[in-house]
Amino acid sequence: MDLARREIAPRGRTGARDRGTWVRLGLMAVPVAFFAVFFGYPVAAIVGRGLRAGGQWHLERIGQVLGDAGTLEVLWFTVWQAAASTALTLALALPAAWVFARLDFPGKRLLRAVVTVPFVLPTVVVGSAVLALAGRGGVLDAWFGLRLDTSVWAILLAHVVLNYAVVVRTVGGFWSQLDPRQEEAARMLGAGRFTAWRRITLPALAPSVGAAALIVFLFTFTSFGVIQVLGGPRFATLEVEIYRQTASLLDLPTAAVLTLLQFVAVAALLAVHAWSLRKRETALRLLPAEHTARRPAGAGQWTVLCCVLATIVVLTVVPLLVLVQRAFDGPDGYGLTSFRDLAGQSDSATFVVAPVEAIGNSLAYAAVATALALVVGGLAAAALTVTRTNGSAPRAGRLVRGFDALLMLPLGTSAVTVGFGFLIALDEPPLDLRSTWILVPLAQALVGVPFVIRTMLPVLRAVDVRLREAAAVLGASPLRAWREVDFPLVRRALLVAAGFAFAVSLGEFGATVFIARPDTPTLPVAVARMLGRAGESNYGQAMALSTILMLVCTAVLFALERVRTDSQGEF
């Protein structure tokens, strides 16, 4: 009898492991296919077009470009400004993440939505707002005689404005689910406030903070619109240089080498992040967010709240008010002239419809892109957590970790390369998509998928695996266990992921500018084209479109916050 038990047990574990492997592979199939066709193939096509000629590879070009002093200078500035922007963003946004996670105050939902608005606006618009705020003749110049547009500080400020919401929502959303009683217990045992936070809360927050820092670094590493507006001829990132080599100089070999350089750097960064994340994985006790927030108590909490509110006003409200002020400031004084002009037919050969039509186009594209991102990203996040339940072999674990890192590559790969690659690669059967509307949502979904994964994964990995094991013992299949155990715990994270994916799709510009057709432009493309045309009327219309985009995003994000108030079974 004992011998039979010893024989049955290994067979049972092996059967569960094999079943888990097949489930994981099934979940990975759709994300792998999606990224292979709509990311790997276009990027490979543009690199091949640049480094292959006459049936032969010309790899000597790699050494020539990498040995150029100008390339090394661009690479150094790209890394330096991304690291500085990330550190500055974390320093300013982590206190706000704590405020949104632990304090309950009037207007909290609306303020959370407002904080996110700059993130979804086109980068060229945010750059223009910072220029109007801190440049020549701006608010700071008029009131304090301070100008930042002549230094790198304007770029860093714009990056903080853009990415402030990433830290607030990613870290704050997860922080709000941590049980505060663990930290309180440590204080009752004699630990100081900071010691209890450092030993209890900080290790639990580390994966979420790391994910937020990674996203901020990748976005600033590939910064394009901000550098174009505020950098001038002195500052250039790899992304700007790739665009210059592709669109202005038509030097595809140099652009291909720079794309490979950016690709390798991002891959190395993601590998390090994945390794550090594995060291910190743990099961946590999660609570509904509304059970952890309290009214501010004491002078210290009120002081932190006031400082955070002041920071949000400076970084978010003031730039947005500058946009609104410029939208209503017409040639004949303040009025609705710029908004009325949006309904008129454009006389530009590259913009053949009324600018107001870009609003409907953007909303439709963003909705489709969000649906695609949720399906692909949700399946990928589920695949990345199945392994922990079924005890897969080390080789399978390494495969899954590599899969996790690969899914983040679109955030660090040149959007210019992806957009141009779409035009080159997806122009013949069976993937002749250049004349179809789906091309734009596909490009937007590529950027939205990593946000879905990074938002859902910390919560999925924090779910106690013993809950899944108990479901398996009771006879539940892996799919049913995920539906009955994981999904009720991550519905809130899924809503946050949907909001991020929609926001990113609305503001995506780098790839869309290449593939959006003149008769169906998106809002970011319409704004950029208006800003690129001379005349006060075009500038006013650009600011009017930016204001409409800001209001739409605020309404959508506020609606998302309203949905999140139903906390039954949600975290």
C-alpha positions in Angstrom: 0.0 0.0 0.0 2.8 2.4 0.9 4.6 1.5 -2.3 1.5 2.2 -4.3 1.2 5.6 -2.7 4.8 6.4 -3.5 4.2 5.5 -7.1 1.0 7.4 -7.4 2.3 10.6 -5.9 5.1 11.3 -8.4 2.7 10.4 -11.2 0.2 12.9 -9.9 2.7 15.6 -9.7 4.1 14.8 -13.1 0.6 14.9 -14.6 -0.2 18.2 -13.0 3.1 19.6 -14.2 2.5 18.4 -17.8 -1.0 19.8 -17.7 0.3 23.1 -16.4 2.9 23.2 -19.2 0.3 22.7 -21.9 -1.9 25.4 -20.3 1.0 27.8 -20.2 2.0 27.1 -23.8 -1.6 27.6 -24.9 -1.8 30.9 -23.1 1.5 32.0 -24.6 0.5 31.2 -28.2 -1.6 34.3 -28.9 0.9 36.8 -27.4 3.9 35.2 -29.1 2.1 35.2 -32.5 1.0 38.8 -32.0 4.4 40.1 -31.2 6.1 37.9 -33.9 3.9 39.3 -36.6 3.4 42.9 -35.6 6.6 43.6 -33.8 9.4 41.2 -34.7 8.7 41.1 -38.4 8.5 44.9 -39.0 11.6 45.6 -36.9 13.5 42.8 -38.7 12.3 44.2 -42.0 13.6 47.7 -41.4 16.9 46.4 -40.0 17.3 44.1 -43.0 16.5 46.9 -45.4 19.3 49.0 -43.8 22.1 46.4 -43.5 21.4 44.1 -46.4 22.0 45.1 -50.0 22.6 43.1 -53.2 21.9 39.8 -51.4 24.7 40.3 -48.8 24.9 41.6 -45.3 27.1 44.7 -44.7 27.9 44.3 -41.0 30.9 46.6 -41.2 28.5 49.5 -41.0 27.9 48.5 -37.3 31.5 49.2 -36.3 31.6 52.4 -38.3 28.4 53.9 -36.6 29.3 52.7 -33.1 32.8 54.1 -33.4 31.6 57.5 -34.3 32.0 60.1 -31.6 28.6 61.6 -32.3 26.9 58.3 -31.7 28.6 57.8 -28.4 27.6 61.4 -27.4 24.0 60.7 -28.3 24.1 57.4 -26.4 25.5 59.0 -23.3 22.9 61.8 -23.2 20.1 59.2 -23.8 21.1 57.1 -20.8 22.0 60.1 -18.6 18.7 62.0 -19.1 16.6 58.8 -18.8 18.3 57.9 -15.4 18.0 61.5 -14.1 14.3 61.7 -15.3 13.5 58.4 -13.6 15.1 59.3 -10.3 13.4 62.7 -10.3 10.1 61.2 -11.1 10.3 58.6 -8.3 11.4 61.3 -5.8 8.4 63.5 -6.6 5.8 60.8 -7.2 6.3 58.2 -4.4 4.9 60.6 -1.8 1.9 61.1 -4.0 1.6 57.3 -4.3 1.4 57.0 -0.5 -1.2 59.8 -0.3 -3.5 58.1 -2.9 -2.9 54.7 -1.2 -3.3 55.5 2.4 -5.3 58.8 2.7 -8.9 59.4 2.0 -9.8 63.0 1.2 -12.5 64.9 -0.9 -11.9 64.9 -4.6 -9.5 62.0 -4.5 -10.9 60.2 -7.6 -11.0 63.3 -9.7 -7.5 64.2 -8.7 -6.2 60.8 -9.6 -7.8 61.2 -13.1 -6.3 64.7 -13.5 -2.9 63.4 -12.6 -3.0 60.9 -15.5 -4.1 63.4 -18.1 -0.6 64.7 -19.0 0.6 61.1 -19.5 -2.0 60.5 -22.3 -1.4 63.8 -24.1 0.9 63.8 -27.1 4.5 64.4 -26.0 4.8 67.3 -28.4 1.8 69.0 -26.6 3.3 68.5 -23.2 6.7 69.8 -24.5 4.9 72.9 -25.9 3.1 73.4 -22.5 6.4 73.2 -20.6 7.9 75.6 -23.1 5.1 78.0 -22.5 5.5 77.6 -18.8 9.3 77.7 -18.4 10.5 79.2 -21.7 11.0 82.7 -23.0 8.0 84.8 -22.2 6.5 81.9 -20.1 4.9 82.1 -16.7 8.2 81.5 -14.8 10.0 84.1 -17.0 7.3 86.7 -16.5 6.9 86.2 -12.8 10.3 85.2 -11.6 12.7 85.9 -14.5 13.5 82.2 -14.6 14.0 80.3 -17.9 14.6 76.6 -18.2 14.4 76.1 -21.9 18.1 76.9 -22.3 19.2 73.9 -20.2 18.4 70.2 -19.8 16.1 71.0 -16.9 13.2 71.8 -19.2 13.5 68.2 -20.7 13.7 66.7 -17.2 10.7 68.7 -16.1 8.6 67.6 -19.1 9.5 64.0 -18.5 8.4 64.3 -14.9 5.1 65.8 -16.0 4.6 63.0 -18.5 5.5 60.1 -16.2 4.3 61.3 -12.8 1.1 59.3 -13.2 3.0 56.1 -14.0 4.4 55.9 -10.5 1.3 57.3 -8.8 -1.0 54.7 -10.4 1.3 51.7 -10.6 2.8 52.0 -7.1 -0.2 53.7 -5.4 -2.6 51.1 -6.8 -0.6 48.2 -5.4 0.3 50.1 -2.1 -3.4 50.6 -1.4 -3.9 46.8 -1.3 -1.2 46.1 1.3 -2.4 45.3 4.8 -1.3 48.3 7.0 -1.7 46.2 10.1 1.6 44.4 9.5 3.4 47.7 9.7 1.4 48.7 12.8 2.3 45.4 14.5 6.0 46.1 13.9 5.6 49.5 15.5 3.8 48.0 18.5 6.8 45.7 18.9 9.1 48.7 19.3 10.1 49.5 15.7 10.1 53.2 14.7 7.9 54.5 11.9 10.7 54.5 9.3 12.1 51.2 10.4 8.7 49.5 10.2 8.1 51.0 6.7 11.6 50.0 5.5 11.4 46.4 6.8 7.7 45.6 6.2 6.3 47.8 3.4 9.2 48.6 1.2 10.1 45.0 0.4 6.5 44.3 -0.5 6.4 47.5 -2.7 9.8 46.7 -4.4 8.3 44.8 -7.4 5.8 47.6 -8.1 8.4 50.4 -7.7 10.7 48.5 -10.0 8.0 48.0 -12.6 7.2 51.8 -12.4 10.8 52.8 -12.6 11.3 50.5 -15.6 8.4 52.0 -17.5 9.5 55.5 -16.8 13.1 54.8 -17.8 12.0 53.1 -21.1 9.7 56.0 -22.0 12.4 58.6 -21.3 15.1 56.4 -22.9 13.1 56.6 -26.2 11.9 60.2 -25.7 11.1 61.8 -29.0 8.4 64.6 -28.9 9.8 66.3 -25.8 13.3 66.4 -27.2 12.1 67.7 -30.5 10.4 70.6 -28.8 12.7 71.4 -26.0 16.1 69.9 -27.0 16.8 71.9 -30.1 20.0 71.2 -31.9 22.0 70.6 -28.7 20.3 67.6 -27.3 19.3 64.4 -29.1 18.3 60.9 -27.9 18.7 57.7 -29.9 15.0 58.0 -30.9 15.5 61.5 -32.3 18.6 60.5 -34.1 16.9 57.5 -35.6 14.1 59.7 -36.9 16.6 62.2 -38.3 18.5 59.5 -40.1 15.3 57.9 -41.4 13.1 60.8 -42.3 15.6 63.6 -43.0 18.8 62.0 -44.2 17.3 58.8 -45.6 20.3 56.9 -44.2 18.7 53.6 -43.4 22.0 51.8 -42.6 22.8 54.2 -39.8 19.2 54.1 -38.6 19.3 50.3 -38.5 22.5 50.3 -36.4 21.1 52.8 -33.9 17.9 50.7 -33.7 19.9 47.6 -32.9 21.9 49.5 -30.3 18.7 50.7 -28.7 17.2 47.2 -28.9 20.3 45.6 -27.2 20.4 48.2 -24.4 16.7 47.7 -23.6 17.0 43.9 -23.7 19.9 44.0 -21.2 17.9 46.3 -19.0 14.9 44.0 -19.0 17.0 41.0 -18.3 18.5 42.7 -15.2 15.0 43.8 -14.1 13.6 40.3 -14.5 16.4 38.8 -12.4 15.9 41.3 -9.6 12.2 40.8 -9.7 12.5 37.0 -9.2 14.6 37.7 -6.0 11.7 39.7 -4.5 8.7 37.6 -5.4 6.5 36.7 -2.4 2.9 36.0 -1.4 1.3 39.0 0.3 -1.9 39.6 2.2 -4.0 41.9 0.0 -7.0 43.9 1.2 -9.7 46.0 -0.6 -8.3 49.5 -1.2 -11.1 51.2 0.6 -10.2 49.3 3.8 -6.7 50.7 3.9 -7.3 54.4 3.3 -8.0 56.7 6.3 -8.7 60.4 6.8 -5.5 62.4 7.4 -4.6 62.5 11.1 -2.0 64.6 12.7 0.2 67.5 11.5 2.6 65.2 9.6 0.0 63.6 7.4 -1.7 66.9 6.7 1.7 68.4 5.8 2.5 65.6 3.4 -0.9 65.9 1.8 -0.6 69.6 1.3 2.9 69.2 -0.2 1.7 66.6 -2.6 -1.3 68.7 -3.7 1.0 71.7 -4.3 3.3 69.4 -6.4 0.4 68.2 -8.5 -0.8 71.8 -9.1 2.7 72.8 -10.4 3.3 69.6 -12.4 -0.2 68.9 -13.7 -2.7 71.7 -13.3 -0.6 74.7 -14.3 0.6 73.1 -17.6 -2.9 72.1 -18.5 -4.2 75.6 -17.7 -1.5 77.0 -20.0 -3.0 74.8 -22.8 -6.5 76.0 -22.1 -5.4 79.6 -22.0 -3.6 79.3 -25.3 -6.6 77.6 -26.9 -9.0 80.4 -26.0 -6.4 83.2 -26.8 -7.2 84.0 -30.4 -6.1 86.8 -32.7 -9.0 89.0 -31.6 -8.7 88.2 -27.9 -10.2 85.4 -25.8 -13.0 83.5 -27.4 -14.0 80.3 -29.3 -12.5 81.2 -32.6 -9.9 78.3 -32.5 -12.6 75.8 -31.6 -14.9 76.9 -34.4 -12.1 76.7 -36.9 -11.7 73.0 -36.1 -15.0 72.2 -38.1 -13.6 73.9 -41.2 -12.1 71.9 -44.1 -8.3 71.9 -44.0 -6.4 73.3 -47.0 -3.4 71.1 -46.4 -2.5 68.3 -48.8 -1.5 66.1 -45.9 -4.6 66.8 -43.8 -7.6 66.6 -46.0 -10.4 66.4 -43.5 -11.8 68.8 -40.9 -9.6 68.6 -37.8 -12.6 67.8 -35.6 -12.9 64.4 -37.2 -9.7 63.3 -35.5 -11.6 63.1 -32.2 -13.8 60.3 -33.4 -10.9 58.6 -35.1 -8.9 58.6 -31.9 -11.7 57.3 -29.7 -12.5 54.4 -32.1 -8.8 53.5 -32.6 -8.1 53.6 -28.8 -11.1 51.4 -28.0 -10.0 48.7 -30.5 -6.4 49.0 -29.3 -7.5 48.6 -25.7 -9.5 45.4 -26.5 -6.5 43.9 -28.3 -4.1 44.9 -25.5 -6.3 43.4 -22.8 -6.7 40.1 -24.6 -3.0 39.7 -25.5 -1.7 41.2 -22.2 -4.1 39.3 -20.1 -3.2 36.0 -21.7 0.5 36.8 -21.3 0.1 37.8 -17.6 -1.8 34.5 -16.9 0.9 32.5 -18.6 3.6 34.1 -16.5 1.8 33.0 -13.3 0.8 29.5 -14.2 4.4 28.3 -13.7 4.4 29.2 -10.0 1.4 26.9 -9.4 2.5 23.8 -11.3 6.2 23.7 -10.4 7.6 23.7 -13.9 11.1 22.6 -14.6 13.9 25.2 -14.4 14.3 25.2 -18.2 10.6 26.1 -18.6 11.0 28.7 -15.9 13.8 30.3 -17.9 11.7 30.2 -21.0 8.9 32.0 -19.2 11.2 34.7 -17.8 12.6 35.3 -21.3 9.0 35.6 -22.5 8.3 38.2 -19.8 11.3 40.3 -20.9 10.4 40.1 -24.6 6.9 41.4 -24.0 8.4 44.7 -22.6 10.6 45.3 -25.7 8.1 47.5 -27.6 8.4 50.1 -24.8 12.1 50.4 -25.4 12.2 49.9 -29.2 12.0 53.0 -31.4 8.4 53.8 -32.2 9.8 55.4 -35.4 11.3 52.1 -36.4 8.1 50.2 -35.7 5.9 52.7 -37.6 8.3 52.8 -40.6 8.6 49.0 -40.4 4.8 48.6 -40.7 4.9 50.5 -44.0 7.7 48.3 -45.3 6.7 44.9 -44.0 2.9 44.9 -44.0 2.4 45.9 -47.7 1.9 42.6 -49.5 -0.3 39.5 -49.1 -1.1 37.8 -46.8 -0.3 40.8 -44.6 -1.3 43.7 -46.9 -2.6 46.0 -44.2 -1.3 49.4 -45.3 -4.7 50.4 -46.7 -6.8 49.1 -43.8 -7.9 51.0 -40.6 -6.7 48.2 -38.3 -3.0 49.2 -38.8 -3.2 52.1 -36.3 -4.9 50.1 -33.4 -2.3 47.3 -34.0 0.6 49.8 -33.5 -1.1 51.3 -30.4 -1.8 47.9 -28.9 1.9 47.1 -29.1 2.6 49.8 -26.6 -0.5 49.1 -24.5 0.2 45.4 -24.0 3.3 45.9 -21.7 1.2 48.3 -19.5 -1.5 45.6 -19.1 1.2 43.0 -18.2 3.1 45.2 -15.8 -0.1 46.4 -14.1 -1.6 42.9 -13.6 1.5 40.9 -13.0 2.5 42.2 -9.5 -1.1 41.4 -8.2 -1.2 38.0 -9.9 2.2 37.1 -8.4 1.2 38.3 -5.0 -1.8 35.8 -4.9 -1.0 33.0 -2.5 -0.3 29.9 -4.6 -1.9 27.8 -1.9 -5.2 29.1 -3.0 -4.6 27.7 -6.5 -3.3 24.4 -5.0 -6.4 24.0 -2.9 -8.6 24.6 -6.0 -6.5 21.9 -7.9 -6.9 19.4 -5.0 -10.7 20.0 -5.2 -10.6 19.0 -8.9 -10.5 22.4 -10.6 -8.7 22.6 -13.9 -6.0 25.4 -14.2 -8.4 27.5 -16.3 -11.2 27.1 -13.7 -8.8 27.8 -10.8 -7.7 31.0 -12.5 -11.3 32.0 -13.1 -12.4 31.2 -9.6 -9.4 32.2 -7.6 -7.2 34.8 -9.5 -9.8 36.7 -11.5 -11.9 37.9 -8.5 -8.6 39.2 -6.9 -7.3 41.0 -10.0 -10.5 42.6 -11.5 -9.5 46.0 -10.1 -6.0 45.6 -11.6 -7.7 44.7 -14.9 -9.6 48.0 -14.9 -6.5 49.9 -14.1 -4.8 48.1 -17.0 -7.6 49.0 -19.3 -7.3 52.6 -18.3 -3.6 52.7 -19.0 -4.0 50.9 -22.3 -6.7 53.4 -23.5 -4.6 56.3 -22.3 -1.5 55.2 -24.1 -3.5 54.5 -27.3 -5.0 58.0 -27.2 -1.6 59.7 -26.9 0.6 57.4 -29.1 2.4 59.4 -31.7 5.8 58.0 -32.7 4.5 55.1 -34.8 1.1 56.5 -35.6 2.6 59.5 -37.4 3.9 57.2 -40.1 0.8 55.1 -40.7 -2.2 57.3 -40.0 -3.8 58.3 -43.3 -4.5 61.9 -44.2 -8.3 61.2 -44.2 -8.3 59.4 -40.8 -5.8 61.2 -38.6 -5.6 60.7 -34.8 -5.6 63.6 -32.3 -1.8 63.5 -31.7 -1.1 63.4 -35.4 -3.5 66.3 -36.0 -1.9 68.4 -33.2 1.6 67.7 -34.5 0.6 68.7 -38.1 -1.1 71.9 -36.8 2.0 72.8 -34.7 4.2 72.2 -37.8 2.3 74.8 -39.9 2.9 78.5 -39.6 0.3 80.9 -38.4 -1.5 81.8 -35.2 -4.7 80.1 -36.4 -3.0 76.7 -36.8 -1.3 77.1 -33.4 -4.7 78.0 -31.8 -6.3 75.0 -33.4 -3.6 72.7 -32.1 -4.1 74.0 -28.6 -7.9 73.6 -29.1 -7.5 70.0 -30.1 -5.1 69.5 -27.2 -7.7 70.9 -24.8 -10.5 68.6 -26.2 -8.1 65.7 -25.9 -7.4 66.7 -22.3 -11.1 67.0 -21.5 -11.9 63.6 -23.1 -9.2 61.9 -21.2 -10.2 63.5 -17.9 -13.8 62.3 -18.5 -12.7 58.8 -19.4 -10.3 58.5 -16.5 -12.9 59.9 -14.1 -15.4 57.3 -15.3 -12.8 54.6 -14.7 -12.4 55.9 -11.1 -16.2 55.7 -10.7 -16.2 52.1 -11.9 -13.5 51.2 -9.4 -15.8 52.3 -6.4 -17.6 49.0 -6.7 -15.2 47.1 -4.5 -17.1 43.9 -4.0 -14.5 41.2 -4.6 -12.1 43.7 -6.0 -8.7 44.9 -4.8 
